[in-house]
Amino acid sequence: MSMTDIPVSDDLIAAFEVDREDAPRAVAEAAALELYRRGTVSAGYAAGLLGMDKWDFVRWSGELGIPSFRLSPEELTAELDVLQSL
């Protein structure tokens, strides 16, 4: 994977409450989590960006309040209807 240097202000690094040497990982985690939360990337892709197992990522993102399943109210109703018909 190719790498790009991105300037990050000292204030942003301080907001992560990590040491300067841990800042690149903290920024990468925040970016991967946000892309996953938005639905821009899959859990597997986000996990790969961070060098994590997919299911460890799903568990971790869930602990942070990011749902792994995204259903519209209509989709949820349809799923519940199927379950009730079983």
C-alpha positions in Angstrom: 0.0 0.0 0.0 1.4 3.4 -0.9 1.6 6.1 1.8 0.9 9.8 1.8 2.1 12.3 4.3 -0.8 14.6 5.6 0.0 17.6 7.7 -1.9 17.4 11.0 -2.0 20.3 13.4 -0.7 19.9 16.9 -4.2 20.9 18.2 -5.7 18.0 16.3 -3.1 15.6 17.7 -3.8 16.9 21.2 -7.5 16.3 20.7 -6.8 12.6 20.1 -5.1 12.5 23.5 -2.2 10.3 22.2 1.5 10.7 22.0 2.8 12.2 18.8 4.2 8.8 17.6 0.8 7.3 18.1 -1.0 10.1 16.1 -0.8 8.4 12.6 -2.6 5.3 13.9 -5.2 7.4 15.8 -5.9 9.5 12.6 -6.1 6.3 10.5 -8.5 4.7 12.9 -10.7 7.8 13.0 -10.7 8.0 9.2 -11.5 4.3 8.7 -14.3 4.4 11.3 -15.9 7.5 9.7 -15.7 6.0 6.2 -17.4 2.8 7.6 -20.0 4.8 9.5 -20.9 6.7 6.3 -21.2 3.5 4.4 -18.4 4.6 2.0 -16.3 1.4 2.7 -17.3 -2.0 4.0 -16.2 -3.4 7.4 -13.8 -5.7 5.7 -12.2 -2.9 3.7 -12.0 -0.6 6.8 -10.5 -3.5 8.8 -7.9 -4.1 6.0 -6.9 -0.4 6.1 -6.1 -0.9 9.8 -4.6 -4.3 9.5 -7.4 -5.8 11.6 -9.5 -8.9 11.3 -13.0 -8.0 9.9 -14.9 -9.4 12.9 -12.6 -7.7 15.4 -13.3 -4.4 13.5 -17.1 -5.0 13.5 -16.9 -5.8 17.3 -14.8 -2.7 18.0 -16.8 -0.3 15.9 -20.0 -1.6 17.6 -18.4 -0.9 21.0 -17.9 2.7 19.7 -21.6 2.9 18.8 -21.3 2.3 15.0 -23.9 -0.2 13.9 -22.9 -3.1 11.7 -26.3 -3.4 10.1 -28.0 -0.6 8.4 -31.6 -1.1 7.6 -34.2 1.5 6.6 -37.5 1.3 8.5 -39.0 -0.3 5.5 -36.3 -2.9 5.2 -36.6 -3.7 8.9 -40.4 -4.1 8.6 -39.9 -6.5 5.7 -37.3 -8.5 7.6 -39.6 -8.8 10.6 -42.5 -9.8 8.4 -40.4 -12.7 7.0 -39.4 -13.8 10.5 -43.0 -13.7 11.7 -44.0 -15.9 8.7 -41.5 -18.6 9.6 
